[in-house]
């Protein structure tokens, strides 16, 4: 529902005719280059996953890892975060890795990604602190956010005490699940190829930023953005993907909100957001769909 509302909102900022014109006049060489960088990031993510599986005594075949990653992105367009469950399920079905351990490695991946994302945010804050502070102070109440965080921490603490002390079957299953989850998370510290893992993590996010940057060159109005504008736009767009299924509707709105800080006109901002989101979504639909189809065929042959 939120995605539908945001689609309507973004299209209310630009006429369909103007949006179509932007799509027709866009430089598809840069869009294709952005797709290439996006593809490299996904392949690197699939290869990085192998480093996390090995310390637990399992071997992950690269084709299965690649197809699981693309299937994850595709499924996330239907139910938010359901792709991660699908990815761990694929690992359990075709590689014999217990679900909770596979899911734990995915959580560990997200932690590593979050660290890099925080690094990007820190650099951006250093470059354009005034712009970012004004943007968030106008939209969020710091007091309400603090109260919400404290309430959430209290709730988590109560749930933890219940699961730790209870002898019920439900609590026992939760403890077993958490134990496997922790093992998956700790695999990041046991892997033999720590530096290769770090390289792939940095490479993935480097490709994300490059993907965003080169696509801005496809539209004349966004082809001369400052580094700060690109980073703020990238951060805003990245968070939008978690707001709705795969960023449906929210991605163009997030780009528009970020670019508006730098007085970039709404029409090219919205158009760029739609071009960026549509091109990446097209790649995910094609490769994710093919992955779901070919996964059982490949593993039946093997």
N, C-alpha and C positions, 0 to 999 in steps of 0.2 A: 504493500500500500504506500509506504513512504517513497519507494522508488518511482511509483506512478505519479505521485504528487510532485516529486522533484523533476520528473520528465516534463510534466505540464508547466512547472515554474520556469525551467530553463528555456522551453520553447516559447514562453510568453515574453521572453527578453529579446527574441529574434524571430523574424518572419521565416516561414518555411522556404519561401523563395530565396531569401538572402542566404539561408543555411545551405541550400542546394547549390547556390552560386559559389560559396566558399569551397564546397566539396569538389565542384567541377574545376575550379581554378587553382586548387592546391597543387603543390609540387610533389608528385607521387614518388619521385626519386628519394626525397627525404623521408617520406612516410615508409617506404620500403626499407630504407636504412634503419629506421626506428624499429620496424618489425624484426630485422635481423639482430639488432642488439637485444631485443626482448627474447628472441629465440635462444640466443647464447646464454642469457641469464637463466632460462628454464633448464637448459641442458646442464649448465653448471650446478644448478640446485639438485638435479637428479644424480649427478656424479658425486656431489658432496655427501649425499645421503649414504652412499656406500661406506664412507669413513665412520659413520655412526653405528652402522649395523655390525661391522666386523668385530669390535671389542666384545660383543655379546655371543660370539661364536657362530655367527651365521654369515652366509655369503649372499649378497644381493646382486642378481644379474642386471646389468645396465639397461637392457631393453625394458625389463619390468619396471625399473625405477623411473625411466623416462615416461613410460605410458602412465604410471601411477601419478606422476606429477601433473601431467596434462589432464588426466581424469579428475584430479583434485580441483584444479581451476574451473573445469567445466561444471562439476557438481556444485561448486560454491555459487554458481549463478542461479541455482534452484533453491537451496536451503543454506543460509549463512553458516559457515564453518563446518558444514556436513562433508565437505571435501576432505578434511583432515581425517575424519572417521573412515571415509571411503578409501583413502590412501593406506591407512593402517590395516584395513580389512583386506585390501589387495595384497599387501605384504604377507598377511597371515595365510591367505588362501593359496598363493602361488610360491611363496618362499618359506613357509612354515615358521615364521617368526610370530610368537604370541602377540595378540592384539595390543595388550597393555604395554609391552616392551616397544613395539613399533610405534605406538602412539607417543610413548615417552620420548623417543628420538625426535619425533615431529615437534613436540613441545620444546625440546632442547634447541632444535633449529630455530624456532620462533624466538627463543631467548637470545640466541646469537644475532639474529636479524634485528631484534629490538635494540641491542647494544649498538649496532652500526647505525640504526636509525636515530638513536639518541645522539650519536656523534655528528650526524648530518644536521640535526636540529641545533646542536651546540655551535657548530660553525656558522649556521645561518643566524643564530641569535647574536653572535659576535659581529657579523657583518651588518645586520640591519635590526638592532635591538629596538629602536624607537618605533619603527613600522610595526613590528610584531607585537610589541606591548600594547600599542594603541588598538590593533586589530582584535586582540583577545579581551582586553579590558572593556571594550564596548559590547561584547557578546556574552561574557560569562561573569558570574558573581563569585569571586574567590571564597567568600564566606560559605556559600552553599556547597561549593565543591569540597571544602575542608570537612564540613559536617557529614557529607555523603561518604567520604573516604573513611572517616572514623567509624561511622555506623557499619560500613561494610567490613572493616577490620574486626569489630566486635562480633559480628555475625559469623565470620570465618573462624574466630577463636572458639566460639561456642560449639560450632560444628566439629572442629578438631577434637575438642575434649570429649564430645559424645562418641565419636568414632573410635577414639583411643581407648576409652574405658568400657564401652558397651561390649557384651558378649553375644549379642544377637547375630543371626545369620547375615543380616544385611550389613552390619558393621564389619563382620569378618570378611565378607566379599569386598567391601570398600578398602579394607586394609591390604588385602591381597592385590587389589588393583593398583593401589597407590605404591605398593612395594615394587611392582613391575614398572610402574611409571617412573619411579625414582631411578631404577636401574637404567632405564632408557636415557634419562636426563644425564646421569653420571657418565654415560658412555663417551661424552664429549671430552672428559678428562682422562679416559683410559685409552683413547685411540692412539695408534702408532704415528699417524700422519697429522699431527696437530697443526703444523705450519701449512700443509696443503689445505686443511679445512679452513684455516684463517684466510688463505689466499682466495679460495672459492667464495667465501662469505663476502669479502671485499669486492671481488670481481662481480658477483651477482648484483650488488648495490651500485657498483660503478656502471654496469650495463643499464640498470634502471634509470639512473640519472642521464646517461647518454641517450637512451631511448626517448626520454622526455625532451631533452634539449634539441636533438636533431629534428624531431617532429615540429618543434616551434618554428623551424626554418621553412616549413612547408607553406606558411601563410606570411605574406609581406608584413602585416601589422604586428606580428609576434616574432619576427626574424631578428630583431635587434634588442632583445631583452637583456637586462643586466643579469649578472650572476646571482645577485640576491633575489631578483624576481623569479628566476628559474628555480632556485632552491625552495623558495616559499611556495611557489606553484606546485612543485614536486611533492613537498611535504603535505600540503593541503589535499592534493589529489590522492596521495597514498592513504591518508586517513579516511578518505571518502569511500574507498573500496570496502572498508569494514562497516561503513554506515548502512549500506544496502547490498543486495546480492550482486557481488562483482562490480560494485560502483554504478549500477543502473540508475540513471537520473542524477545521482549525487556527484558523479565525476565532473561533468560540465559545470555544475553549480559551484563546486569547490574550486575549480580553476578560475572561474569568473570572480569569486570572492577574493582569491589571492591576487589576481592580476589587477583588480580594481584598486588595490592599495597603491599601485604604481600608475594610476590614472590611465590604464589601458582600456580602450573602448569595450563596451559589453558585447557587441556583435562579434568581433574577432575572437574575444576571450571564450564566449560560448561555443563558437564554431570550432576553435582549436580543441576545446574539451571534447566535443562530439567526435571530431576527426581522430583524436588520440584514442579515445575509448573505443570507438567503432573498429579501428584497425586492429587493436590488440584483442578485442573481443572476437573478431572474425578469425584470427589465428587460433584462439583458444577453442572456439566452436569446431573448427575443422580438425585440428590436431587432437583435441580432447575427444571428439566423436570417433575419430579413427582409432584412438587408443582403446576406448571402451569396446570397440568392435574387434580389434585385433588381439587384445589381451588373452582371451580364452583360446583363440586359434594358435597363437605363439606358444602358449604353455601346453596345449594339447600335443603339438608337434614335438616340443622338447621332452 
